[in-house]
Amino acid sequence: MSLSVAALRRHVVATQGYATRTRAAGGDDVAEAIRRLSAVQLDSISTVARSHRLTLLSRVGRYPTGTVTALIQAGRIFEYWAHEACLLPIDDWPLARSRMLSRPDHPWWGDVIDRDPTLADRVMGEIRERGPLGSRHFEGGPNVSGMWNLKPAKRMLEALWSAGRLVIGARDGFQRMYDLPERVIPDEVLGAPVPGEDEVMRRLVVRAVTARGALTEAGVVEHWRLRGGVAALRPYVDALVADGALRREEVEDGGPPVLLASDAELAGKRPGGSVLLSPFDNLLWDRPFAERVLGFKHLIEVYKPAPERRYGYYVLPLVVGDRVAGRADVKADRKAGVLRLLAWHPESRRRSAARDEALERAFVRLARQLALEPAANYPGRRSSA
């Protein structure tokens, strides 16, 4: 018997653990959310807030600024490549270490270290002697040239991080502060055995499926941006299904089967409440799956010229229950201390008072989480009369 799309949708949304009521959280809650999600994507755009903060706010509620850096410095989480550059639980350091050893080249710039080993050694030496440094510490002024020219130094720092010779030791604002692994990663984790490829792949598959509730094989590939695509992944999936670690289920729509944890139960009730999501939220990483299961065609338009945008610059999808109900173009006006809703695009053209109320609740909650006031003229706002 195949799964219904409705049951699959409820399960996938419920697995995300969205906080649809006001909450206050601390470092333990944030670390646990990152562990449960397996990875939280980082992005530099701060139109509303950094993407990782929006993703975490939507799960744990309001938490103090500086929490993520404190967790990095305490050796409880780290930054590395996953779906993109992500926050990861420290227990997954050995999995990342396997990638560092097998794929040391930077994914964008290639063998930067091999092309200029002298610069690599000098950057490492500066950090070893001076402590954690950011790219600004290597910038050259108008009369400075050579090794401290910004572009090659910044690329070298990122290449050394990608190769595992440096780690992110903190964030200063949003700028990475690079440090030596032995000064940041706990000894018992740093010295842990690096698993072989078979174990790495099996653990990555299980981590992705558990974190997302259900995924196709293509979705697992997208979750971690794995090389070789589905063809390379399938032998590991087949082995996990045969061993009973995962199960493979057909879906009533006839699309690709989905993978679920062996003990997953899909009979749960429909999730309640409403929440605004980062455009880079984990729920939306696999866009074909989001369209298939949620009926939502996700667009990220921040990289498009303004005249080509359909919905706006930084658009937050609104989840109501187990559905995406619309798209909110939102901007934080920090100077005025206000969160503004610039435009609202409901998925359905039918007017709905319940949907407007759900938008209001999610918008007001997000404003409070960001220590801002909700703008008074947003669409759907109920009259105080």
C-alpha beads as a LAMMPS data file, in Angstrom:
LAMMPS data file: protein, C-alpha beads

385 atoms
384 bonds

1 atom types
1 bond types

-500.0 500.0 xlo xhi
-500.0 500.0 ylo yhi
-500.0 500.0 zlo zhi

Masses

1 110.0

Atoms # bond

1 1 1 0.000 0.000 0.000
2 1 1 1.420 3.377 -1.022
3 1 1 1.645 6.512 1.123
4 1 1 -0.765 9.359 0.552
5 1 1 0.748 12.695 -0.353
6 1 1 -1.227 14.279 2.501
7 1 1 0.271 11.915 5.101
8 1 1 3.738 12.460 3.674
9 1 1 3.281 16.229 3.774
10 1 1 2.131 16.187 7.402
11 1 1 5.103 14.038 8.385
12 1 1 7.697 16.138 6.572
13 1 1 6.433 19.438 8.015
14 1 1 5.983 18.031 11.521
15 1 1 9.543 16.673 11.504
16 1 1 10.892 20.213 11.139
17 1 1 9.731 21.028 14.669
18 1 1 8.625 24.590 13.978
19 1 1 7.933 26.736 17.033
20 1 1 4.544 28.274 16.288
21 1 1 4.163 29.889 19.712
22 1 1 6.314 32.420 21.538
23 1 1 9.319 30.767 23.166
24 1 1 12.587 31.785 24.792
25 1 1 15.589 29.541 24.186
26 1 1 19.211 29.203 25.255
27 1 1 22.399 27.664 23.974
28 1 1 21.367 24.078 24.683
29 1 1 18.191 24.532 22.643
30 1 1 20.108 26.004 19.701
31 1 1 22.731 23.229 19.768
32 1 1 19.999 20.583 19.901
33 1 1 18.138 22.168 16.976
34 1 1 21.306 22.118 14.851
35 1 1 21.879 18.478 15.781
36 1 1 18.287 17.549 14.931
37 1 1 18.377 19.404 11.605
38 1 1 21.813 17.891 10.775
39 1 1 22.889 21.165 9.103
40 1 1 21.761 24.805 9.091
41 1 1 22.655 26.856 6.042
42 1 1 24.615 30.090 6.409
43 1 1 24.032 33.097 4.186
44 1 1 25.330 36.659 4.403
45 1 1 22.130 38.512 3.430
46 1 1 20.738 40.426 6.413
47 1 1 17.633 42.068 4.944
48 1 1 15.573 40.494 7.735
49 1 1 18.245 38.565 9.657
50 1 1 20.961 36.095 8.670
51 1 1 19.425 32.940 7.277
52 1 1 20.751 30.646 10.008
53 1 1 19.170 32.888 12.642
54 1 1 15.794 32.782 10.890
55 1 1 16.030 29.004 10.595
56 1 1 16.810 28.635 14.288
57 1 1 14.254 31.218 15.426
58 1 1 11.569 29.278 13.575
59 1 1 12.469 26.150 15.598
60 1 1 13.488 27.292 19.073
61 1 1 12.037 30.789 19.446
62 1 1 13.954 33.855 20.535
63 1 1 17.517 33.266 21.698
64 1 1 20.325 35.666 22.654
65 1 1 22.557 37.137 19.970
66 1 1 26.043 35.688 20.161
67 1 1 24.752 32.204 20.981
68 1 1 26.080 30.620 17.800
69 1 1 29.556 32.069 18.266
70 1 1 29.524 30.942 21.912
71 1 1 28.635 27.407 20.799
72 1 1 31.466 27.429 18.241
73 1 1 33.949 28.644 20.833
74 1 1 32.728 25.986 23.273
75 1 1 33.359 23.270 20.680
76 1 1 29.703 22.242 20.445
77 1 1 29.103 23.119 16.790
78 1 1 31.330 23.943 13.822
79 1 1 31.094 25.373 10.323
80 1 1 31.770 23.391 7.185
81 1 1 30.391 22.446 3.792
82 1 1 27.164 20.447 3.753
83 1 1 24.203 21.598 1.640
84 1 1 26.220 24.812 1.383
85 1 1 28.389 26.344 4.089
86 1 1 26.501 25.266 7.202
87 1 1 26.454 25.027 10.971
88 1 1 26.946 21.386 11.977
89 1 1 26.846 19.474 15.280
90 1 1 30.322 18.748 16.641
91 1 1 29.627 14.997 16.652
92 1 1 29.719 15.115 12.857
93 1 1 33.290 16.441 12.750
94 1 1 34.688 12.996 11.746
95 1 1 32.304 12.920 8.761
96 1 1 33.463 16.378 7.710
97 1 1 37.062 15.344 8.295
98 1 1 36.609 12.550 5.774
99 1 1 35.608 15.127 3.176
100 1 1 38.513 17.408 4.120
101 1 1 40.960 14.584 3.450
102 1 1 39.360 13.242 0.277
103 1 1 38.337 16.573 -1.302
104 1 1 40.773 19.215 -0.005
105 1 1 40.342 21.594 -2.960
106 1 1 38.001 24.548 -2.529
107 1 1 34.677 23.792 -4.301
108 1 1 34.731 27.117 -6.146
109 1 1 38.407 27.928 -6.615
110 1 1 40.125 24.580 -6.837
111 1 1 43.674 23.868 -5.678
112 1 1 44.408 27.329 -4.253
113 1 1 46.846 25.947 -1.670
114 1 1 48.912 23.961 -4.176
115 1 1 49.124 26.956 -6.496
116 1 1 50.663 29.183 -3.809
117 1 1 52.103 27.105 -0.935
118 1 1 54.238 30.045 0.233
119 1 1 51.163 32.174 0.847
120 1 1 49.462 29.237 2.582
121 1 1 52.393 28.826 4.960
122 1 1 52.554 32.516 5.740
123 1 1 48.812 32.763 6.453
124 1 1 49.034 29.722 8.717
125 1 1 52.027 31.251 10.470
126 1 1 50.231 34.542 11.128
127 1 1 47.254 32.763 12.709
128 1 1 49.474 30.413 14.687
129 1 1 51.348 33.406 16.115
130 1 1 48.600 36.000 16.462
131 1 1 45.498 33.914 17.193
132 1 1 42.165 33.960 15.295
133 1 1 42.123 36.376 12.375
134 1 1 39.587 37.449 9.756
135 1 1 40.139 38.382 6.140
136 1 1 40.239 42.085 7.116
137 1 1 43.458 41.443 9.033
138 1 1 45.110 40.558 5.742
139 1 1 43.785 43.460 3.694
140 1 1 46.270 45.762 1.992
141 1 1 45.791 49.510 2.008
142 1 1 46.337 51.791 -0.999
143 1 1 50.130 51.572 -0.620
144 1 1 50.265 47.877 0.186
145 1 1 50.603 45.141 -2.384
146 1 1 51.694 41.532 -2.532
147 1 1 50.599 38.758 -0.223
148 1 1 48.176 40.846 1.858
149 1 1 46.163 41.977 -1.140
150 1 1 42.573 41.152 -0.136
151 1 1 41.543 38.774 -2.892
152 1 1 44.332 36.165 -2.712
153 1 1 44.446 36.252 1.097
154 1 1 40.683 35.794 1.436
155 1 1 40.690 32.920 -1.024
156 1 1 43.588 31.299 0.786
157 1 1 41.821 31.546 4.136
158 1 1 38.734 29.874 2.701
159 1 1 40.818 27.241 0.946
160 1 1 42.671 26.390 4.168
161 1 1 39.315 26.144 5.935
162 1 1 37.914 23.896 3.226
163 1 1 40.976 21.636 3.541
164 1 1 40.575 21.459 7.324
165 1 1 43.860 23.194 8.101
166 1 1 41.895 26.076 9.615
167 1 1 38.474 26.209 11.244
168 1 1 36.050 28.997 12.009
169 1 1 36.822 29.902 15.605
170 1 1 34.205 32.635 15.989
171 1 1 32.192 35.230 14.132
172 1 1 32.863 38.952 14.458
173 1 1 29.554 40.328 13.254
174 1 1 29.207 37.951 10.362
175 1 1 32.891 37.879 9.394
176 1 1 34.618 34.572 9.893
177 1 1 37.500 34.452 12.330
178 1 1 39.881 31.656 11.314
179 1 1 41.853 29.649 13.848
180 1 1 43.800 26.413 14.228
181 1 1 41.637 23.292 14.693
182 1 1 43.470 22.294 17.883
183 1 1 42.460 25.593 19.505
184 1 1 38.762 25.164 18.753
185 1 1 37.756 21.525 18.243
186 1 1 37.662 19.426 21.439
187 1 1 40.579 16.983 21.710
188 1 1 38.364 13.902 21.873
189 1 1 36.623 14.949 18.653
190 1 1 39.746 16.162 16.859
191 1 1 41.470 12.847 17.531
192 1 1 38.474 10.643 16.737
193 1 1 39.005 8.041 13.985
194 1 1 37.998 9.177 10.519
195 1 1 35.452 6.680 9.169
196 1 1 35.844 5.071 5.775
197 1 1 33.747 6.018 2.775
198 1 1 31.151 3.300 3.322
199 1 1 30.420 4.370 6.890
200 1 1 30.446 8.060 5.964
201 1 1 27.896 7.563 3.219
202 1 1 25.633 5.382 5.340
203 1 1 25.667 7.886 8.188
204 1 1 25.018 10.820 5.868
205 1 1 22.013 9.095 4.323
206 1 1 20.486 8.255 7.714
207 1 1 21.220 11.756 9.064
208 1 1 19.488 13.416 6.100
209 1 1 16.408 11.184 6.148
210 1 1 16.001 11.464 9.920
211 1 1 16.399 15.244 9.829
212 1 1 13.949 15.780 6.990
213 1 1 11.371 13.107 7.818
214 1 1 11.303 11.716 4.298
215 1 1 13.434 12.224 1.209
216 1 1 13.866 10.735 -2.211
217 1 1 17.343 9.533 -3.128
218 1 1 17.745 12.720 -5.162
219 1 1 16.779 14.676 -2.043
220 1 1 19.542 12.999 -0.034
221 1 1 22.032 13.970 -2.742
222 1 1 20.787 17.564 -2.590
223 1 1 20.841 17.648 1.227
224 1 1 24.612 17.071 1.285
225 1 1 25.463 18.019 -2.338
226 1 1 26.960 14.570 -2.825
227 1 1 29.138 13.767 -5.794
228 1 1 28.050 11.110 -8.255
229 1 1 24.329 11.722 -7.904
230 1 1 21.700 9.060 -7.299
231 1 1 23.634 6.351 -9.135
232 1 1 26.540 6.613 -6.684
233 1 1 24.211 6.828 -3.690
234 1 1 21.898 3.914 -4.461
235 1 1 24.122 1.023 -3.304
236 1 1 24.356 2.600 0.157
237 1 1 20.603 3.183 0.289
238 1 1 19.905 -0.388 -0.811
239 1 1 22.184 -1.688 1.953
240 1 1 20.519 0.492 4.592
241 1 1 17.066 -0.705 3.523
242 1 1 18.225 -4.315 3.529
243 1 1 19.676 -3.862 7.024
244 1 1 16.446 -2.330 8.313
245 1 1 17.981 1.063 9.096
246 1 1 15.658 2.748 6.580
247 1 1 12.566 1.792 4.659
248 1 1 11.598 2.681 1.118
249 1 1 7.956 3.525 0.453
250 1 1 5.967 4.097 -2.716
251 1 1 3.790 7.225 -2.893
252 1 1 0.281 7.358 -4.310
253 1 1 1.208 10.016 -6.869
254 1 1 3.465 7.555 -8.690
255 1 1 6.573 9.688 -8.233
256 1 1 9.928 8.415 -6.977
257 1 1 9.690 6.382 -3.749
258 1 1 10.697 8.032 -0.508
259 1 1 13.053 6.967 2.253
260 1 1 11.934 7.063 5.874
261 1 1 13.455 6.044 9.176
262 1 1 12.575 2.422 9.898
263 1 1 10.522 3.430 12.947
264 1 1 8.842 6.479 11.384
265 1 1 5.110 6.758 12.101
266 1 1 3.050 8.844 9.682
267 1 1 -0.297 8.688 11.402
268 1 1 0.267 11.939 13.295
269 1 1 -2.206 14.795 13.244
270 1 1 -1.818 17.831 11.025
271 1 1 0.685 20.345 12.461
272 1 1 -0.859 23.546 13.794
273 1 1 0.129 27.185 13.943
274 1 1 1.977 29.395 11.491
275 1 1 5.584 30.419 10.963
276 1 1 7.605 32.498 8.495
277 1 1 10.606 30.667 7.068
278 1 1 13.994 31.706 5.779
279 1 1 14.108 31.335 1.987
280 1 1 17.044 28.980 2.673
281 1 1 15.117 26.838 5.176
282 1 1 15.840 23.095 5.216
283 1 1 12.239 22.291 4.292
284 1 1 12.792 23.915 0.904
285 1 1 16.266 22.639 -0.045
286 1 1 14.847 20.033 -2.422
287 1 1 12.686 22.223 -4.637
288 1 1 11.171 19.447 -6.790
289 1 1 10.161 17.611 -3.605
290 1 1 8.678 20.801 -2.126
291 1 1 6.602 21.289 -5.264
292 1 1 5.519 17.645 -5.288
293 1 1 4.610 17.294 -1.610
294 1 1 3.784 20.872 -0.535
295 1 1 2.418 22.072 -3.865
296 1 1 4.783 25.030 -3.566
297 1 1 7.120 26.242 -6.296
298 1 1 9.910 27.902 -4.346
299 1 1 11.707 30.903 -5.846
300 1 1 14.710 32.754 -4.454
301 1 1 14.933 36.084 -6.239
302 1 1 17.613 37.971 -4.307
303 1 1 20.058 37.436 -7.163
304 1 1 17.700 38.730 -9.860
305 1 1 17.526 42.354 -11.056
306 1 1 14.550 44.119 -9.464
307 1 1 12.454 44.298 -12.679
308 1 1 12.672 40.516 -13.058
309 1 1 11.403 39.678 -9.570
310 1 1 7.900 38.295 -9.248
311 1 1 7.451 38.329 -5.475
312 1 1 10.174 40.582 -4.064
313 1 1 13.748 40.690 -2.825
314 1 1 13.840 38.703 0.437
315 1 1 10.691 36.619 0.487
316 1 1 9.746 34.446 3.469
317 1 1 7.331 31.560 2.827
318 1 1 4.502 31.355 5.368
319 1 1 3.723 27.850 6.602
320 1 1 0.253 27.419 8.084
321 1 1 -0.332 23.940 9.447
322 1 1 1.191 21.652 6.834
323 1 1 0.773 24.015 3.874
324 1 1 2.694 26.949 2.449
325 1 1 0.001 29.623 2.446
326 1 1 1.883 32.468 0.818
327 1 1 5.022 34.564 0.412
328 1 1 5.905 37.622 2.461
329 1 1 8.419 40.179 1.200
330 1 1 9.886 41.357 4.508
331 1 1 12.493 43.927 5.497
332 1 1 13.946 44.869 8.884
333 1 1 14.188 48.637 9.244
334 1 1 16.655 48.601 12.120
335 1 1 17.095 52.357 12.199
336 1 1 13.365 52.780 12.837
337 1 1 13.191 49.651 14.990
338 1 1 10.454 48.189 12.789
339 1 1 9.864 45.019 10.797
340 1 1 8.074 45.856 7.552
341 1 1 5.952 43.633 5.349
342 1 1 6.474 45.138 1.912
343 1 1 4.213 42.754 0.025
344 1 1 2.089 39.671 0.636
345 1 1 1.383 37.073 -2.052
346 1 1 -1.075 34.376 -0.912
347 1 1 -0.888 31.055 -2.724
348 1 1 -4.660 31.032 -3.115
349 1 1 -6.596 33.994 -4.470
350 1 1 -9.572 33.183 -2.277
351 1 1 -9.868 35.578 0.642
352 1 1 -9.362 33.918 4.003
353 1 1 -9.660 35.561 7.406
354 1 1 -7.942 32.546 8.999
355 1 1 -4.966 32.923 6.670
356 1 1 -4.702 36.650 7.405
357 1 1 -4.742 35.925 11.133
358 1 1 -2.055 33.256 10.682
359 1 1 0.106 35.757 8.809
360 1 1 -0.372 38.331 11.558
361 1 1 0.586 35.891 14.299
362 1 1 3.717 34.729 12.480
363 1 1 4.739 38.270 11.506
364 1 1 4.298 39.711 15.000
365 1 1 6.168 36.762 16.539
366 1 1 9.086 37.201 14.128
367 1 1 9.244 40.941 14.834
368 1 1 9.407 40.294 18.569
369 1 1 12.095 37.640 18.075
370 1 1 14.178 40.216 16.219
371 1 1 13.557 42.859 18.924
372 1 1 11.610 44.972 16.430
373 1 1 8.091 46.363 16.341
374 1 1 5.744 45.016 13.652
375 1 1 4.831 47.726 11.164
376 1 1 1.267 48.928 11.627
377 1 1 0.203 48.790 7.972
378 1 1 0.952 45.250 6.906
379 1 1 -1.584 43.377 4.738
380 1 1 -4.095 41.341 6.668
381 1 1 -3.704 43.294 9.903
382 1 1 -6.802 43.066 12.050
383 1 1 -8.324 46.285 13.288
384 1 1 -7.937 47.032 16.985
385 1 1 -11.436 48.495 17.015

Bonds

1 1 1 2
2 1 2 3
3 1 3 4
4 1 4 5
5 1 5 6
6 1 6 7
7 1 7 8
8 1 8 9
9 1 9 10
10 1 10 11
11 1 11 12
12 1 12 13
13 1 13 14
14 1 14 15
15 1 15 16
16 1 16 17
17 1 17 18
18 1 18 19
19 1 19 20
20 1 20 21
21 1 21 22
22 1 22 23
23 1 23 24
24 1 24 25
25 1 25 26
26 1 26 27
27 1 27 28
28 1 28 29
29 1 29 30
30 1 30 31
31 1 31 32
32 1 32 33
33 1 33 34
34 1 34 35
35 1 35 36
36 1 36 37
37 1 37 38
38 1 38 39
39 1 39 40
40 1 40 41
41 1 41 42
42 1 42 43
43 1 43 44
44 1 44 45
45 1 45 46
46 1 46 47
47 1 47 48
48 1 48 49
49 1 49 50
50 1 50 51
51 1 51 52
52 1 52 53
53 1 53 54
54 1 54 55
55 1 55 56
56 1 56 57
57 1 57 58
58 1 58 59
59 1 59 60
60 1 60 61
61 1 61 62
62 1 62 63
63 1 63 64
64 1 64 65
65 1 65 66
66 1 66 67
67 1 67 68
68 1 68 69
69 1 69 70
70 1 70 71
71 1 71 72
72 1 72 73
73 1 73 74
74 1 74 75
75 1 75 76
76 1 76 77
77 1 77 78
78 1 78 79
79 1 79 80
80 1 80 81
81 1 81 82
82 1 82 83
83 1 83 84
84 1 84 85
85 1 85 86
86 1 86 87
87 1 87 88
88 1 88 89
89 1 89 90
90 1 90 91
91 1 91 92
92 1 92 93
93 1 93 94
94 1 94 95
95 1 95 96
96 1 96 97
97 1 97 98
98 1 98 99
99 1 99 100
100 1 100 101
101 1 101 102
102 1 102 103
103 1 103 104
104 1 104 105
105 1 105 106
106 1 106 107
107 1 107 108
108 1 108 109
109 1 109 110
110 1 110 111
111 1 111 112
112 1 112 113
113 1 113 114
114 1 114 115
115 1 115 116
116 1 116 117
117 1 117 118
118 1 118 119
119 1 119 120
120 1 120 121
121 1 121 122
122 1 122 123
123 1 123 124
124 1 124 125
125 1 125 126
126 1 126 127
127 1 127 128
128 1 128 129
129 1 129 130
130 1 130 131
131 1 131 132
132 1 132 133
133 1 133 134
134 1 134 135
135 1 135 136
136 1 136 137
137 1 137 138
138 1 138 139
139 1 139 140
140 1 140 141
141 1 141 142
142 1 142 143
143 1 143 144
144 1 144 145
145 1 145 146
146 1 146 147
147 1 147 148
148 1 148 149
149 1 149 150
150 1 150 151
151 1 151 152
152 1 152 153
153 1 153 154
154 1 154 155
155 1 155 156
156 1 156 157
157 1 157 158
158 1 158 159
159 1 159 160
160 1 160 161
161 1 161 162
162 1 162 163
163 1 163 164
164 1 164 165
165 1 165 166
166 1 166 167
167 1 167 168
168 1 168 169
169 1 169 170
170 1 170 171
171 1 171 172
172 1 172 173
173 1 173 174
174 1 174 175
175 1 175 176
176 1 176 177
177 1 177 178
178 1 178 179
179 1 179 180
180 1 180 181
181 1 181 182
182 1 182 183
183 1 183 184
184 1 184 185
185 1 185 186
186 1 186 187
187 1 187 188
188 1 188 189
189 1 189 190
190 1 190 191
191 1 191 192
192 1 192 193
193 1 193 194
194 1 194 195
195 1 195 196
196 1 196 197
197 1 197 198
198 1 198 199
199 1 199 200
200 1 200 201
201 1 201 202
202 1 202 203
203 1 203 204
204 1 204 205
205 1 205 206
206 1 206 207
207 1 207 208
208 1 208 209
209 1 209 210
210 1 210 211
211 1 211 212
212 1 212 213
213 1 213 214
214 1 214 215
215 1 215 216
216 1 216 217
217 1 217 218
218 1 218 219
219 1 219 220
220 1 220 221
221 1 221 222
222 1 222 223
223 1 223 224
224 1 224 225
225 1 225 226
226 1 226 227
227 1 227 228
228 1 228 229
229 1 229 230
230 1 230 231
231 1 231 232
232 1 232 233
233 1 233 234
234 1 234 235
235 1 235 236
236 1 236 237
237 1 237 238
238 1 238 239
239 1 239 240
240 1 240 241
241 1 241 242
242 1 242 243
243 1 243 244
244 1 244 245
245 1 245 246
246 1 246 247
247 1 247 248
248 1 248 249
249 1 249 250
250 1 250 251
251 1 251 252
252 1 252 253
253 1 253 254
254 1 254 255
255 1 255 256
256 1 256 257
257 1 257 258
258 1 258 259
259 1 259 260
260 1 260 261
261 1 261 262
262 1 262 263
263 1 263 264
264 1 264 265
265 1 265 266
266 1 266 267
267 1 267 268
268 1 268 269
269 1 269 270
270 1 270 271
271 1 271 272
272 1 272 273
273 1 273 274
274 1 274 275
275 1 275 276
276 1 276 277
277 1 277 278
278 1 278 279
279 1 279 280
280 1 280 281
281 1 281 282
282 1 282 283
283 1 283 284
284 1 284 285
285 1 285 286
286 1 286 287
287 1 287 288
288 1 288 289
289 1 289 290
290 1 290 291
291 1 291 292
292 1 292 293
293 1 293 294
294 1 294 295
295 1 295 296
296 1 296 297
297 1 297 298
298 1 298 299
299 1 299 300
300 1 300 301
301 1 301 302
302 1 302 303
303 1 303 304
304 1 304 305
305 1 305 306
306 1 306 307
307 1 307 308
308 1 308 309
309 1 309 310
310 1 310 311
311 1 311 312
312 1 312 313
313 1 313 314
314 1 314 315
315 1 315 316
316 1 316 317
317 1 317 318
318 1 318 319
319 1 319 320
320 1 320 321
321 1 321 322
322 1 322 323
323 1 323 324
324 1 324 325
325 1 325 326
326 1 326 327
327 1 327 328
328 1 328 329
329 1 329 330
330 1 330 331
331 1 331 332
332 1 332 333
333 1 333 334
334 1 334 335
335 1 335 336
336 1 336 337
337 1 337 338
338 1 338 339
339 1 339 340
340 1 340 341
341 1 341 342
342 1 342 343
343 1 343 344
344 1 344 345
345 1 345 346
346 1 346 347
347 1 347 348
348 1 348 349
349 1 349 350
350 1 350 351
351 1 351 352
352 1 352 353
353 1 353 354
354 1 354 355
355 1 355 356
356 1 356 357
357 1 357 358
358 1 358 359
359 1 359 360
360 1 360 361
361 1 361 362
362 1 362 363
363 1 363 364
364 1 364 365
365 1 365 366
366 1 366 367
367 1 367 368
368 1 368 369
369 1 369 370
370 1 370 371
371 1 371 372
372 1 372 373
373 1 373 374
374 1 374 375
375 1 375 376
376 1 376 377
377 1 377 378
378 1 378 379
379 1 379 380
380 1 380 381
381 1 381 382
382 1 382 383
383 1 383 384
384 1 384 385
